[in-house]
Amino acid sequence: MNYLITEKLSRINNARNDEEQINLLQQYRTPAFAGLLKINYNPEINFLLPEGDPPYRKFDKPLGIEHSYLEVEYRNFGYFLEENNMSPMKREQLFIDVLERLYPTEAEALIAIRNHSLKALFPNIKKKNVLKALWNMDIDEEEEEVKSPEPGQKTPETGPETEIITTINDSLTLARYEEILSELYFAPTSAGKFITTDLASFKRKLADGSYGFTSTEKGVCVLDLVKYLYQKKY
């Protein structure tokens, strides 16, 4: 039976402790599975694609019917990661084709992996456990955690015009808000996460006050948008 990468990651995310998480990571280890996680956790591995997430049509058939699998599509990643004779436009179209062949949860995971932001979908998977299970590497603390500033010290991103948010309430999962996810591009900063966008429609909505708050040069505060959408939908 074929399992989606996201099914495996969900089981790992729901592990009761570090030992169980490491055992599951080792159980599910394949070259593709390890390669995908390596891309996610290594910020120096970047796709040769334009910034921002491309628009694509979500696969609309039931699970197990005619869709591809991320582990299978991994064989195409050389086109995205290595310099070749493919034109930028053709490379981007190939990436869109891959997204449209995948079951929606795997397409979403691929975008997160490309953006090194898989933790937003599976917040309980620890980088130290991934490194230990797949490459027998030990680290003292997770590198993605943001260190708290010294008392009285300001981070470059803070200022009176915006609020730094480093954590999001797990119950307000961003994946719930599929109606606007296609309009957003999530960009992490060293001190927090802000939403920015390359899409004119989202910029217009911000400009005319459709979302009830305004953007700054650094984007829109994630927590503000989550609260707004939560109230709107529920």
BARO-254573 format. One record per residue (C-alpha): residue number from 1; residue in three letters; y, x, z. Coordinates in pm, whole numbers. Example, Ala and Ser with C-alpha at 12.3 -4.5 7.8 and 13.67 -1.06 7.14 Angstrom:
<nutors>
     i    aa        v        u        w
     1   ALA     -450     1230      780
     2   SER     -106     1367      714
</nutors>
This chain:
<nutors>
     i    aa        v        u        w
     1   MET        0        0        0
     2   ASN      344      132      -94
     3   TYR      608      131      176
     4   LEU      981      145      121
     5   ILE     1161      447      261
     6   THR     1368      198      459
     7   GLU     1053       46      614
     8   LYS      951      390      734
     9   LEU     1300      469      859
    10   SER     1314      136     1044
    11   ARG      993      220     1230
    12   ILE     1130      564     1315
    13   ASN     1461      410     1424
    14   ASN     1275      172     1658
    15   ALA     1063      443     1820
    16   ARG     1053      420     2198
    17   ASN     1123      788     2263
    18   ASP     1173     1127     2098
    19   GLU      802     1208     2097
    20   GLU      714      888     1911
    21   GLN     1002      944     1668
    22   ILE      881     1298     1589
    23   ASN      522     1177     1543
    24   LEU      633      908     1297
    25   LEU      849     1154     1104
    26   GLN      550     1386     1068
    27   GLN      323     1096      974
    28   TYR      554      983      694
    29   ARG      636     1333      567
    30   THR      611     1375      191
    31   PRO      812     1610      -34
    32   ALA     1037     1319     -135
    33   PHE     1079     1185      220
    34   ALA     1170     1532      351
    35   GLY     1396     1598       51
    36   LEU     1592     1278      103
    37   LEU     1650     1354      470
    38   LYS     1748     1711      385
    39   ILE     2019     1580      152
    40   ASN     2146     1342      419
    41   TYR     2170     1604      694
    42   ASN     2301     1893      484
    43   PRO     2669     1840      394
    44   GLU     2650     2127      146
    45   ILE     2412     1931      -79
    46   ASN     2629     1703     -290
    47   PHE     2564     1485     -592
    48   LEU     2750     1577     -911
    49   LEU     2903     1231     -927
    50   PRO     3255     1088     -896
    51   GLU     3372     1002     -547
    52   GLY     3320      645     -436
    53   ASP     3018      423     -478
    54   PRO     2959      291     -829
    55   PRO     2934      -84     -891
    56   TYR     2580     -195     -963
    57   ARG     2378     -514     -987
    58   LYS     2147     -562     -692
    59   PHE     1780     -609     -769
    60   ASP     1718     -983     -725
    61   LYS     1339    -1022     -715
    62   PRO     1115    -1043     -407
    63   LEU      988     -735     -227
    64   GLY      699     -580     -418
    65   ILE      782     -745     -751
    66   GLU      876     -509    -1037
    67   HIS     1114     -285     -840
    68   SER     1090       91     -817
    69   TYR     1064      300     -501
    70   LEU     1305      561     -372
    71   GLU     1021      812     -329
    72   VAL      939      768     -698
    73   GLU     1301      790     -811
    74   TYR     1344     1114     -616
    75   ARG     1199     1294     -919
    76   ASN     1525     1215    -1103
    77   PHE     1746     1381     -844
    78   GLY     1760     1710    -1034
    79   TYR     1997     1537    -1277
    80   PHE     2233     1457     -989
    81   LEU     2214     1781     -791
    82   GLU     2194     2057    -1052
    83   GLU     2426     2155    -1332
    84   ASN     2281     2053    -1669
    85   ASN     2385     1948    -2017
    86   MET     2415     1582    -1922
    87   SER     2766     1440    -1957
    88   PRO     2933     1311    -1637
    89   MET     2937      957    -1777
    90   LYS     2567      963    -1862
    91   ARG     2483     1111    -1520
    92   GLU     2675      835    -1343
    93   GLN     2502      572    -1557
    94   LEU     2163      719    -1469
    95   PHE     2253      692    -1100
    96   ILE     2350      328    -1149
    97   ASP     2022      266    -1333
    98   VAL     1831      409    -1037
    99   LEU     2022      188     -792
   100   GLU     1949     -121    -1001
   101   ARG     1575      -45    -1014
   102   LEU     1546      -12     -638
   103   TYR     1492     -289     -384
   104   PRO     1837     -357     -228
   105   THR     1767     -192      107
   106   GLU     1658      127      -66
   107   ALA     1960      122     -296
   108   GLU     2182       94       11
   109   ALA     1990      380      176
   110   LEU     2032      598     -134
   111   ILE     2409      546     -127
   112   ALA     2410      635      244
   113   ILE     2201      948      180
   114   ARG     2432     1053     -103
   115   ASN     2727     1011      140
   116   HIS     2545     1188      428
   117   SER     2584      870      634
   118   LEU     2230      744      693
   119   LYS     2307      725     1065
   120   ALA     2524      419      997
   121   LEU     2208      233      888
   122   PHE     1962      389     1134
   123   PRO     2169      491     1438
   124   ASN     1874      579     1662
   125   ILE     1722      845     1437
   126   LYS     1816     1178     1591
   127   LYS     1894     1476     1373
   128   LYS     1728     1710     1621
   129   ASN     1404     1512     1589
   130   VAL     1420     1520     1208
   131   LEU     1470     1897     1207
   132   LYS     1192     1950     1461
   133   ALA      940     1723     1288
   134   LEU      997     1826      927
   135   TRP     1104     2191      948
   136   ASN     1012     2296     1303
   137   MET     1376     2372     1378
   138   ASP     1524     2336     1725
   139   ILE     1889     2257     1800
   140   ASP     2052     2204     2138
   141   GLU     2268     1908     2038
   142   GLU     2326     1693     1734
   143   GLU     2583     1846     1504
   144   GLU     2714     1510     1384
   145   GLU     2842     1419     1730
   146   VAL     3219     1455     1762
   147   LYS     3325     1670     2054
   148   SER     3578     1513     2289
   149   PRO     3918     1685     2288
   150   GLU     4039     1873     2592
   151   PRO     4266     1672     2826
   152   GLY     4609     1640     2666
   153   GLN     4487     1778     2334
   154   LYS     4546     1572     2018
   155   THR     4321     1578     1720
   156   PRO     4490     1612     1378
   157   GLU     4385     1260     1283
   158   THR     4542     1082     1578
   159   GLY     4891      938     1569
   160   PRO     5097      631     1648
   161   GLU     5018      469     1312
   162   THR     4642      444     1354
   163   GLU     4360      433     1606
   164   ILE     4064      668     1609
   165   ILE     3732      491     1653
   166   THR     3428      714     1702
   167   THR     3171      447     1783
   168   ILE     3094       99     1658
   169   ASN     2918     -172     1854
   170   ASP     2559     -163     1726
   171   SER     2540     -543     1727
   172   LEU     2808     -561     1458
   173   THR     2601     -400     1186
   174   LEU     2805     -331      875
   175   ALA     2506     -425      659
   176   ARG     2562     -791      752
   177   TYR     2876     -809      545
   178   GLU     2725     -784      197
   179   GLU     2998     -998       44
   180   ILE     3251     -717       77
   181   LEU     3037     -402       86
   182   SER     3074     -360     -291
   183   GLU     3451     -331     -240
   184   LEU     3443      -59       24
   185   TYR     3397      314       34
   186   PHE     3319      463      374
   187   ALA     3474      803      440
   188   PRO     3400      995      763
   189   THR     3659     1223      919
   190   SER     3600     1484     1186
   191   ALA     3738     1254     1455
   192   GLY     3616      912     1347
   193   LYS     3543      689     1055
   194   PHE     3788      505      836
   195   ILE     3745      277      545
   196   THR     3920      373      224
   197   THR     3868      247     -126
   198   ASP     3903      334     -489
   199   LEU     3893      -28     -601
   200   ALA     4216     -199     -703
   201   SER     4100     -539     -578
   202   PHE     4059     -420     -221
   203   LYS     4395     -245     -231
   204   ARG     4560     -564     -353
   205   LYS     4403     -764      -72
   206   LEU     4534     -515      180
   207   ALA     4879     -517       20
   208   ASP     4913     -895       21
   209   GLY     4782     -930      377
   210   SER     4457    -1110      286
   211   TYR     4269     -923      559
   212   GLY     4535     -983      821
   213   PHE     4622     -619      874
   214   THR     4771     -335      672
   215   SER     4630       -3      561
   216   THR     4768      341      642
   217   GLU     4744      660      439
   218   LYS     4418      729      624
   219   GLY     4264      392      547
   220   VAL     4172       94      761
   221   CYS     4026      124     1108
   222   VAL     3654       46     1090
   223   LEU     3648     -152     1413
   224   ASP     3941     -371     1305
   225   LEU     3759     -464      985
   226   VAL     3429     -525     1161
   227   LYS     3594     -757     1412
   228   TYR     3772     -944     1136
   229   LEU     3456     -995      931
   230   TYR     3253    -1090     1238
   231   GLN     3502    -1362     1329
   232   LYS     3518    -1480      968
   233   LYS     3143    -1510      920
   234   TYR     3032    -1618     1267
</nutors>
